[in-house]
Amino acid sequence: MIPFMLLLIIPLTNLFIIVYNLFTAPRLSKNKFKLFASKVSILIPARNEEYNIENCLKHVADQSYKNLEIIVLDDFSNDKTFSKAIKMSVNDERIKVIKGKKLPDGWMGKNWACMQLSRNSSGDYLIFVDADVTLEKDAIESTIFKMDNLKTDMLSVFPKQVMVTFGEKVTVAFLNWLLLSFLPLIKVYSSKRDFYTAANGQFMLWKRKVYFETGGHESVKNKVVEDIELSRLLKKNGYKIITLLGDDLVSCRMYRGFKEALSGFIKNFFPASRITSLRFISILFVLVFAYIFPLIYMFDNILYISIGGIITLQVVLVSLLSRQNVLFNTLLFPLLLLVMFYIGLRSVYAVKSGNVFWKDRKL
């Protein structure tokens, strides 16, 4: 009975958090912002984004909120990112394309790109958007409305993740599961404790004054997981932040295939935890054991059927919350956990050995 209770407590606790998120998680819904007096700067750092930049700019330029300036920074791309961005700017005077400056010592590439973008901006609001993000027509208007209505200083969005290949589906999906199973998302907004912190650098909206007051990306210039670090910094200094689910207004195809997804998560997974490697690996072992063991034995022992049912319900609810395929996620969940475990171990090894790379750049 004791092993059964130990196996039950983790899935049951996570189910409670998921159900809580189901009813309380802040979501980005379509809202009309009546005043367009404030200028909004859309800031897009782009390194080797030739497959994404045109789609990103097309959707940004088509926003219902019209008082925009759109700045793309080409961060030493060795593909067609710059030429494609320039081509898009020809027919829209709001789009400006600039070349990034050499990376200074002590800076991470994206943080330096974002800092340069901010210094070239003039908007009352700054929105940092990754080049692989797609914004539906009312996305900017709705986020400005949300920030104004809730009186927040920074707002970030977890986009609906678009997964095309099988490799993406067994990697990217675990991001949604971790977020919605372990964090009551509303607490990011309602609680002053920096324990409840989450943000996503794929879409971050700032009040200009707050960004420069806190040092912006310069304050986390050497951090790999800059979005989490920025949100913690804001909370510690008494600023109000919120993190929303993007639903159908903000989507993103983070990676193209398993190899790229593996590389991306290796650089982020362990650093985002901010705990020791021993504790991180121990947690991975506990999670895999707590979830895989009941699924293996659920048809041999009636006690484990209940745990299997709880786990299945978790996956279904997370899939619904994150707008993902319920059947696919349910069937692949054991594989997803094993891939997560593998990525976690690789992430620890890469960080400890100093071999973390992203887009042909050592971090």
LUMDO-380082 format. One line per 10 residues: number of its first residue (from 1); their letters; for each residue x, y, z of C-alpha. Coordinates in pm, 1 decimal. Layout:
// LUMDO-380082
NUM	a	X/Y/Z ~ ...
//
This chain:
// LUMDO-380082
1	mipfmlllii	0.0/0.0/0.0 ~ 285.1/242.6/76.0 ~ 437.5/214.5/-275.8 ~ 90.6/264.2/-418.4 ~ 36.5/582.1/-214.2 ~ 378.2/716.0/-314.5 ~ 297.2/656.6/-680.8 ~ -45.9/812.9/-641.4 ~ 53.9/1141.7/-480.0 ~ 247.3/1295.5/-773.0
11	pltnlfiivy	-10.4/1231.0/-1049.4 ~ -294.5/1331.1/-815.1 ~ -124.5/1655.8/-717.1 ~ -51.4/1737.6/-1079.6 ~ -410.1/1659.0/-1176.4 ~ -530.5/1907.2/-915.4 ~ -304.7/2177.8/-1064.2 ~ -421.7/2098.1/-1417.6 ~ -789.5/2119.1/-1318.3 ~ -714.4/2445.1/-1137.7
21	nlftaprlsk	-551.3/2576.6/-1456.7 ~ -847.5/2456.7/-1660.7 ~ -1072.3/2699.5/-1473.9 ~ -831.8/2981.6/-1387.5 ~ -542.6/2998.7/-1635.8 ~ -531.2/3343.6/-1801.4 ~ -595.8/3318.9/-2173.7 ~ -554.2/3562.4/-2457.2 ~ -899.8/3631.4/-2593.8 ~ -1005.1/3866.0/-2870.9
31	nkfklfaskv	-1066.1/4215.9/-2735.1 ~ -1092.5/4552.4/-2905.3 ~ -873.0/4833.1/-2777.6 ~ -1050.9/5157.0/-2858.8 ~ -758.2/5399.3/-2839.5 ~ -465.9/5370.9/-3080.9 ~ -273.9/5675.8/-2958.8 ~ 6.3/5469.9/-2804.8 ~ 278.9/5360.6/-3040.4 ~ 377.0/4993.4/-3025.2
41	siliparnee	719.9/4869.3/-3128.9 ~ 728.2/4512.0/-3260.0 ~ 1087.1/4393.4/-3213.8 ~ 1199.8/4077.7/-3394.0 ~ 1545.5/3927.0/-3334.9 ~ 1628.9/3704.0/-3631.0 ~ 1922.2/3467.8/-3680.0 ~ 1894.7/3219.2/-3967.4 ~ 1517.5/3256.1/-3995.0 ~ 1471.9/3241.4/-4372.8
51	ynienclkhv	1188.3/2989.3/-4336.8 ~ 996.4/3201.1/-4086.7 ~ 1062.7/3572.1/-4133.1 ~ 823.1/3638.4/-4422.4 ~ 531.6/3466.2/-4250.8 ~ 605.8/3647.2/-3924.5 ~ 622.7/3991.0/-4088.3 ~ 315.3/3928.1/-4301.3 ~ 103.9/3861.8/-3992.9 ~ 257.6/4144.4/-3789.5
61	adqsyknlei	191.1/4393.4/-4068.8 ~ -171.1/4278.3/-4094.9 ~ -259.9/4358.6/-3733.0 ~ -582.0/4540.2/-3647.6 ~ -374.4/4767.8/-3423.0 ~ -220.9/5005.2/-3676.3 ~ 3.0/5241.7/-3478.7 ~ 305.5/5017.5/-3509.6 ~ 672.4/5031.3/-3587.4 ~ 822.7/4696.6/-3684.2
71	ivlddfsndk	1196.7/4643.4/-3643.9 ~ 1384.6/4330.9/-3751.8 ~ 1742.5/4280.6/-3638.6 ~ 1943.9/4042.4/-3852.8 ~ 2182.4/3875.6/-3608.3 ~ 2464.7/3771.5/-3844.2 ~ 2248.4/3525.6/-4037.0 ~ 2423.4/3311.9/-4296.6 ~ 2104.7/3240.5/-4491.8 ~ 1846.2/3460.9/-4671.8
81	tfskaikmsv	1693.0/3614.0/-4357.7 ~ 1816.5/3967.6/-4429.5 ~ 1720.4/3976.9/-4798.2 ~ 1374.5/3836.7/-4729.3 ~ 1313.0/4088.6/-4451.0 ~ 1429.6/4374.2/-4676.4 ~ 1191.7/4253.2/-4947.3 ~ 900.9/4268.0/-4701.1 ~ 997.3/4621.3/-4593.0 ~ 974.8/4762.9/-4945.4
91	nderikvikg	595.1/4765.3/-4942.2 ~ 548.6/4870.6/-4579.4 ~ 721.8/5181.2/-4447.6 ~ 659.1/5067.6/-4088.9 ~ 907.7/4781.1/-4132.0 ~ 1271.2/4864.0/-4062.2 ~ 1551.7/4608.7/-4101.2 ~ 1882.8/4663.2/-3924.1 ~ 2207.3/4469.2/-3902.1 ~ 2318.8/4352.8/-3559.6
101	kklpdgwmgk	2649.6/4460.4/-3411.6 ~ 2923.5/4224.0/-3301.6 ~ 2841.1/4023.3/-2988.4 ~ 3022.9/4177.4/-2689.0 ~ 3193.4/3963.1/-2427.2 ~ 2960.6/3843.2/-2152.8 ~ 2643.7/3858.1/-2361.7 ~ 2416.8/3585.3/-2498.6 ~ 2323.2/3634.9/-2862.7 ~ 1948.9/3679.5/-2829.7
111	nwacmqlsrn	1980.4/3910.6/-2528.1 ~ 2221.4/4135.1/-2718.2 ~ 1991.9/4135.2/-3022.9 ~ 1691.3/4233.3/-2808.8 ~ 1886.9/4509.3/-2635.6 ~ 1988.4/4656.7/-2972.6 ~ 1628.5/4640.0/-3090.4 ~ 1505.9/4825.0/-2783.2 ~ 1761.2/5102.7/-2834.0 ~ 1637.6/5151.9/-3189.8
121	ssgdylifvd	1271.3/5162.0/-3087.8 ~ 1043.9/5458.1/-3012.0 ~ 718.9/5291.6/-2901.9 ~ 533.2/5341.2/-2574.0 ~ 505.0/4961.7/-2564.0 ~ 773.9/4714.5/-2666.2 ~ 680.2/4369.6/-2792.1 ~ 960.0/4117.4/-2844.8 ~ 843.3/3851.1/-3089.3 ~ 1043.1/3552.9/-3213.2
131	advtlekdai	1054.5/3511.9/-3589.7 ~ 884.0/3170.3/-3571.9 ~ 571.6/3319.0/-3408.7 ~ 248.5/3377.8/-3600.9 ~ 16.7/3652.9/-3475.4 ~ -345.7/3648.8/-3578.3 ~ -504.7/3978.6/-3679.2 ~ -626.5/4084.7/-3332.8 ~ -330.8/3956.4/-3129.1 ~ -154.3/4289.3/-3064.4
141	estifkmdnl	-476.6/4476.2/-2998.2 ~ -589.4/4206.6/-2754.1 ~ -261.9/4199.7/-2558.5 ~ -254.3/4579.5/-2526.2 ~ -614.0/4564.8/-2402.9 ~ -522.9/4292.6/-2152.1 ~ -221.8/4481.5/-2019.4 ~ -418.6/4804.8/-1984.4 ~ -719.6/4634.9/-1825.9 ~ -518.4/4432.7/-1572.3
151	ktdmlsvfpk	-263.3/4709.7/-1510.4 ~ 41.4/4488.6/-1561.2 ~ 395.3/4604.1/-1634.4 ~ 494.8/4305.5/-1845.4 ~ 284.3/4046.7/-2025.6 ~ 405.6/3729.6/-2192.9 ~ 226.4/3466.4/-2396.1 ~ 276.1/3092.2/-2428.8 ~ 179.2/3040.0/-2793.8 ~ -18.3/2746.5/-2919.6
161	qvmvtfgekv	261.5/2515.3/-3030.1 ~ 248.9/2394.8/-3389.7 ~ 409.7/2053.8/-3428.9 ~ 439.0/1903.2/-3775.6 ~ 687.9/1616.3/-3771.3 ~ 682.1/1315.2/-3540.6 ~ 1006.7/1434.2/-3382.0 ~ 846.7/1766.0/-3286.4 ~ 542.6/1592.6/-3141.1 ~ 747.3/1381.1/-2900.0
171	tvaflnwlll	955.8/1676.6/-2781.7 ~ 768.1/2006.6/-2791.2 ~ 452.8/1866.9/-2627.2 ~ 629.2/1808.8/-2295.7 ~ 668.3/2188.3/-2261.8 ~ 290.6/2225.7/-2227.6 ~ 269.2/1932.3/-1986.5 ~ 537.3/2072.4/-1755.3 ~ 388.7/2420.8/-1755.1 ~ 27.6/2322.7/-1688.0
181	sflplikvys	97.2/2029.8/-1452.0 ~ 332.7/2204.0/-1212.0 ~ 239.8/2572.7/-1212.0 ~ -94.7/2735.2/-1127.2 ~ -59.1/2993.2/-1403.4 ~ -285.6/3256.4/-1245.9 ~ -41.8/3278.7/-953.1 ~ 212.4/3445.9/-1180.6 ~ -28.4/3741.9/-1178.8 ~ -198.6/3715.9/-841.5
191	skrdfytaan	91.0/3620.5/-613.4 ~ 382.6/3843.7/-514.8 ~ 607.2/3540.7/-451.8 ~ 874.5/3497.8/-717.5 ~ 831.0/3121.8/-675.1 ~ 529.6/3161.8/-904.8 ~ 717.2/3284.2/-1208.7 ~ 677.7/3201.8/-1575.1 ~ 737.4/3388.1/-1896.8 ~ 799.3/3308.3/-2260.2
201	gqfmlwkrkv	1049.1/3502.1/-2468.2 ~ 860.6/3408.7/-2784.8 ~ 619.7/3692.4/-2704.4 ~ 689.2/3952.7/-2434.7 ~ 504.6/4284.3/-2407.2 ~ 658.1/4559.1/-2193.1 ~ 574.2/4911.0/-2093.4 ~ 868.9/5102.1/-2231.3 ~ 938.1/5281.7/-1903.0 ~ 948.3/4953.2/-1708.6
211	yfetgghesv	1181.5/4787.4/-1959.4 ~ 1448.1/5055.1/-1935.8 ~ 1391.7/5115.3/-1563.2 ~ 1480.8/4753.8/-1487.5 ~ 1767.9/4731.8/-1733.5 ~ 1580.8/4513.9/-1981.8 ~ 1785.5/4240.3/-2145.6 ~ 2106.2/4399.3/-2023.6 ~ 2013.6/4293.6/-1669.2 ~ 2020.6/3928.3/-1780.8
221	knkvvediel	2279.1/3962.0/-2055.3 ~ 2463.1/3636.5/-1972.6 ~ 2155.8/3421.7/-1903.0 ~ 2049.9/3144.5/-2141.4 ~ 1687.9/3136.1/-2018.5 ~ 1642.3/3511.6/-2023.4 ~ 1262.6/3515.3/-2014.2 ~ 1237.6/3338.2/-1678.0 ~ 1516.9/3551.5/-1534.3 ~ 1347.6/3872.2/-1646.8
231	srllkkngyk	1015.7/3772.3/-1494.1 ~ 1184.7/3688.0/-1163.0 ~ 1364.1/4020.8/-1165.3 ~ 1039.0/4207.4/-1217.6 ~ 858.2/4022.8/-940.4 ~ 1141.0/4077.3/-694.4 ~ 1121.1/4450.0/-764.1 ~ 745.8/4471.0/-711.1 ~ 630.3/4491.9/-1071.3 ~ 309.6/4324.9/-1187.6
241	iitllgddlv	340.6/4054.6/-1454.2 ~ 107.9/3807.0/-1620.5 ~ 154.9/3506.5/-1847.5 ~ -124.2/3402.8/-2082.2 ~ -204.1/3100.9/-2293.5 ~ -204.6/3215.8/-2655.8 ~ -500.5/2999.6/-2759.5 ~ -582.3/3072.6/-3125.6 ~ -435.8/3425.2/-3140.3 ~ -65.6/3344.9/-3100.6
251	scrmyrgfke	96.8/3031.0/-3236.7 ~ 451.9/2914.3/-3292.4 ~ 638.3/2636.7/-3465.3 ~ 940.1/2635.9/-3235.6 ~ 1147.9/2377.3/-3414.4 ~ 1160.4/2197.2/-3745.4 ~ 1219.5/1831.8/-3667.5 ~ 1364.9/1626.7/-3384.6 ~ 1727.4/1735.8/-3424.2 ~ 1647.7/2105.4/-3393.6
261	alsgfiknff	1405.9/2045.9/-3105.0 ~ 1667.8/1841.7/-2922.7 ~ 1926.0/2117.3/-2959.9 ~ 1680.0/2384.4/-2846.5 ~ 1561.9/2206.6/-2534.6 ~ 1911.4/2094.4/-2434.0 ~ 2018.9/2457.5/-2402.6 ~ 1712.7/2555.4/-2195.8 ~ 1582.4/2264.2/-1990.3 ~ 1835.3/2233.7/-1708.0
271	pasritslrf	1923.7/2607.7/-1685.5 ~ 1554.2/2696.6/-1650.4 ~ 1526.0/2487.3/-1333.1 ~ 1782.7/2692.3/-1137.0 ~ 1858.1/2392.8/-914.5 ~ 2160.7/2168.1/-871.3 ~ 2230.0/1899.4/-1126.7 ~ 2186.2/1624.8/-865.8 ~ 1845.9/1753.3/-762.6 ~ 1741.5/1802.7/-1124.5
281	isilfvlvfa	1836.1/1446.7/-1222.4 ~ 1668.1/1307.5/-909.2 ~ 1343.8/1484.7/-1000.7 ~ 1362.6/1341.6/-1352.3 ~ 1400.6/989.5/-1214.3 ~ 1108.7/1035.4/-973.6 ~ 880.1/1172.8/-1245.5 ~ 956.7/898.4/-1493.1 ~ 911.3/629.8/-1225.2 ~ 587.1/783.8/-1095.0
291	yifpliymfd	432.7/797.9/-1441.1 ~ 579.0/503.5/-1630.5 ~ 554.9/236.8/-1358.1 ~ 174.4/263.5/-1309.0 ~ 116.7/258.2/-1684.6 ~ 323.0/-59.1/-1722.5 ~ 140.8/-242.1/-1441.7 ~ -205.8/-90.1/-1465.8 ~ -348.3/-406.1/-1625.7 ~ -181.1/-639.9/-1376.5
301	nilyisiggi	-297.4/-469.4/-1058.6 ~ -636.1/-308.5/-1012.2 ~ -485.7/-44.9/-779.4 ~ -275.3/89.9/-1063.2 ~ -576.2/123.6/-1291.3 ~ -685.6/426.4/-1088.5 ~ -342.3/587.6/-1123.8 ~ -342.7/509.1/-1495.7 ~ -682.9/674.8/-1521.8 ~ -554.6/985.3/-1341.2
311	itlqvvlvsl	-254.3/1007.2/-1573.0 ~ -471.6/964.5/-1882.4 ~ -708.8/1236.5/-1760.6 ~ -409.7/1465.7/-1705.6 ~ -290.1/1422.8/-2061.7 ~ -639.0/1480.8/-2201.5 ~ -688.8/1801.7/-2002.1 ~ -343.4/1940.4/-2085.6 ~ -405.6/1865.5/-2454.1 ~ -735.5/2052.4/-2442.2
321	lsrqnvlfnt	-584.2/2346.4/-2255.7 ~ -297.0/2377.8/-2501.4 ~ -506.5/2312.0/-2813.9 ~ -322.9/1989.0/-2899.7 ~ -430.1/1653.5/-3043.0 ~ -576.9/1455.3/-2751.9 ~ -547.7/1107.1/-2904.0 ~ -193.4/1155.6/-3028.8 ~ -68.3/1298.2/-2697.6 ~ -237.2/1022.1/-2496.6
331	llfpllllvm	-93.3/738.3/-2702.7 ~ 255.6/889.4/-2710.4 ~ 270.9/1005.9/-2349.2 ~ 505.8/729.3/-2223.2 ~ 744.9/800.9/-2511.2 ~ 716.3/1172.3/-2439.6 ~ 828.3/1114.0/-2079.4 ~ 1126.0/906.1/-2187.7 ~ 1230.8/1169.7/-2441.0 ~ 1196.4/1437.1/-2169.8
341	fyiglrsvya	1419.5/1227.6/-1942.3 ~ 1679.2/1189.6/-2218.1 ~ 1675.5/1562.9/-2298.4 ~ 1710.7/1644.4/-1929.4 ~ 2021.6/1429.6/-1892.7 ~ 2169.7/1570.6/-2214.5 ~ 2096.7/1923.0/-2092.1 ~ 2282.9/1868.1/-1764.7 ~ 2579.6/1716.0/-1946.2 ~ 2595.5/1995.1/-2205.9
351	vksgnvfwkd	2580.5/2272.2/-1945.3 ~ 2834.4/2108.7/-1713.1 ~ 3077.1/2034.1/-1997.1 ~ 3037.7/2378.4/-2152.2 ~ 2914.1/2239.0/-2482.9 ~ 2586.1/2424.0/-2534.9 ~ 2528.2/2541.5/-2893.2 ~ 2242.0/2712.9/-3068.7 ~ 2229.5/2821.1/-3433.7 ~ 2600.9/2765.6/-3488.8
361	rkl	2691.4/2975.0/-3188.4 ~ 2843.5/2845.0/-2864.8 ~ 2655.6/2970.7/-2560.0
//
